[in-house]
Amino acid sequence: AGPQFVSPSIQPGHKFPIEYWFTIPGLLRSVESPGGPALKARPEGLMVELFPYQSETVNAMLQREKLPGGLNALLWEEFSPPEGGGKKFYYERMACELLRQPPVENTGGFLCEEMGLGKTIEMLALILLNPPPPRAAGGGRGPPPPPGAA
């Protein structure tokens, strides 16, 4: 009858054999970016022009960075028991894992492209478009220093 194809991810159109479920390749495939539109303009401060594929990549990474709930929003689903019976929980179907608390909000990801395609320029463009937040205390950028650090 041939392999059964399923779509466990929220990525529209992602279909892969059920044998991928509960595997590292299946997990990676479920969060793979299907691509998308290019940036509308070159990031301010970037001195080079991006190729169309680089612009599409940067835009896809930017959308992932700003995703409500972070990258875990692609993996975890929130469920509430019917008729208010009990507390809500979170389910990750690729690993068949349950949590009572919301999963940690993570951003970032992997940029996996061949050598020589401009990953460094893509990352610089992403940083220019989505700089880290200012420190809460002490000025500068990035996370605040650990307690007791000078």
C-alpha positions as a printed Julia matrix, in Angstrom:
150×3 Matrix{Float64}:
   0.0    0.0    0.0
   3.07   2.28   0.18
   4.26   4.49   3.02
   1.76   6.46   5.05
   2.4   10.22   4.99
   1.46  12.5    7.83
   1.95  16.14   8.72
   2.76  16.45  12.44
   4.18  19.96  12.23
   2.39  23.26  11.92
   4.32  23.95   8.73
   1.73  23.88   5.94
   2.38  21.24   3.34
   5.0   19.35   5.36
   4.41  15.71   4.74
   6.84  12.92   5.5
   6.67   9.19   6.23
   5.35   8.16   9.63
   8.68   6.36  10.14
  10.21   9.84  10.7
   8.16  10.33  13.84
  10.19  10.08  17.07
  13.48  10.52  15.18
  15.99  13.36  15.03
  15.52  13.71  11.23
  11.76  13.9   11.78
  12.11  16.53  14.48
  14.41  18.64  12.31
  12.12  18.23   9.32
   9.1   19.39  11.34
  10.7   22.79  12.06
  12.34  23.24   8.66
  11.51  26.54   7.05
   9.59  26.23   3.79
  11.0   29.58   2.65
   9.05  32.7    2.0
   9.12  36.24   0.68
  12.25  38.37   0.49
  12.88  41.42   2.65
  11.25  44.61   1.41
  14.48  46.62   1.79
  18.14  46.14   2.62
  18.79  46.4    6.38
  20.03  49.84   7.44
  23.78  49.7    8.0
  24.42  46.72   5.71
  26.91  47.84   3.1
  26.35  45.05   0.57
  23.31  44.03  -1.46
  21.79  40.67  -0.56
  21.09  38.11  -3.26
  17.38  37.17  -3.5
  17.92  33.8   -1.77
  19.81  35.55   1.06
  17.02  38.09   1.48
  14.46  35.27   1.68
  16.6   33.45   4.26
  17.04  36.57   6.42
  13.3   37.27   6.3
  12.49  33.66   7.31
  14.98  33.87  10.21
  13.54  37.21  11.3
  10.02  35.75  11.35
  11.27  32.85  13.5
  13.04  35.24  15.89
   9.8   37.19  16.39
   7.52  34.16  16.63
   5.25  34.44  19.7
   6.37  31.7   22.05
   9.73  31.35  20.33
  10.81  28.23  18.48
   8.96  26.02  20.94
   5.71  27.4   19.52
   6.46  25.28  16.45
   6.73  22.12  18.54
   4.43  22.42  21.55
   0.63  22.62  21.52
  -1.49  23.88  24.4
  -4.49  21.8   25.45
  -7.24  22.44  27.95
  -9.36  19.61  29.3
 -12.95  19.7   28.05
 -15.5   21.62  30.11
 -12.82  23.17  32.33
 -12.01  19.88  34.04
  -8.43  20.31  35.23
  -5.47  22.41  34.26
  -4.19  23.02  30.76
  -1.12  21.12  29.59
   1.38  21.21  26.74
   2.02  18.39  24.3
   4.93  17.87  21.88
   3.79  15.25  19.41
   7.13  14.37  17.77
   8.59  13.21  21.11
   5.22  12.39  22.67
   6.07  14.54  25.7
   3.73  16.31  28.12
   4.39  19.36  30.31
   2.24  21.02  32.96
   4.07  24.35  32.64
   4.47  26.28  29.38
   7.7   25.34  27.58
  10.64  27.73  27.82
  10.59  30.44  25.16
  13.65  29.98  22.95
  14.73  31.96  19.93
  17.5   31.24  17.49
  18.01  28.23  15.32
  20.31  26.63  12.79
  21.35  28.21   9.52
  22.36  25.27   7.36
  23.53  26.31   3.92
  26.42  25.26   1.72
  29.81  26.93   2.08
  30.21  30.15   0.15
  26.54  31.15   0.02
  26.86  34.08   2.42
  25.8   32.84   5.85
  27.91  35.51   7.56
  26.23  38.33   5.62
  22.83  36.78   6.35
  23.59  36.72  10.08
  24.85  40.32  10.04
  21.65  41.39   8.28
  19.56  39.53  10.88
  21.43  41.19  13.76
  20.9   44.62  12.17
  17.17  43.92  11.79
  16.7   42.37  15.24
  19.36  43.68  17.64
  19.53  42.29  21.18
  17.61  44.27  23.79
  19.48  46.8   25.92
  20.73  45.53  29.26
  18.41  46.06  32.19
  21.18  47.61  34.28
  24.63  48.96  33.49
  24.06  49.92  29.86
  25.44  48.06  26.87
  23.64  45.27  25.05
  22.83  41.69  25.81
  21.64  39.94  28.95
  22.46  41.45  32.34
  25.56  40.11  34.07
  25.07  37.31  36.62
  24.52  38.38  40.24
  27.79  39.24  41.95
  29.68  39.85  38.67
  31.65  43.06  38.45
